[in-house]
Amino acid sequence: MARGSHMTERYGVKSGSFELQLAEFAAQAKGAVDVSLREIIVKIGMSLISMSPVDTGRFRGNWQFSIGAPAGGTLDALDPTGEQATARLVGDSIEFRAGTTAFIVNNLPYAIPLEYGHSDQAPGGMVRITQARFRQIVEEAIRNNQV
């Protein structure tokens, strides 16, 4: 009897089951990483959307999520509550997987002025504040999705 097989029988582990356990753990870990990343994307997007100043709702409605390359153009959506933009973000982020690049953009021409204090509703911007909370968002997502 080979030494390795003796060890596995001695400890009640059937031959091959350790490899199966490792494969199952790897699949769970990969799934947890993907879920954590999607949670991070959604929380970042929701932060951007909720902190966006509202006049007509066009700015909130123009946050766009994409994978692989930034979305181009603008949307005609008026979304003063941010519910439609949030729903798009959540729905589209389901396709995100580790190893790809996610983008959340707002292509309206006044996005940069709004980020840098043009609105009394968001004097500190949206992106800079969300970026400052990034580590906290990541740590929370990891805690929520541990294997």
VENGI-V359626 format. One record per helix or strand of 3 or more residues. SS is the DSSP state (helix for helix, strand for strand). FROM is the first residue (numbers start at 1). TO is the last residue. If there is no record, write none. Layout:
# VENGI-V359626
((SS & FROM & TO) (SS & FROM & TO))
This chain:
# VENGI-V359626
((helix & 3 & 10) (helix & 17 & 51) (helix & 58 & 61) (strand & 63 & 67) (helix & 83 & 93) (strand & 102 & 106) (helix & 111 & 115) (helix & 120 & 122) (helix & 127 & 132) (helix & 134 & 144))
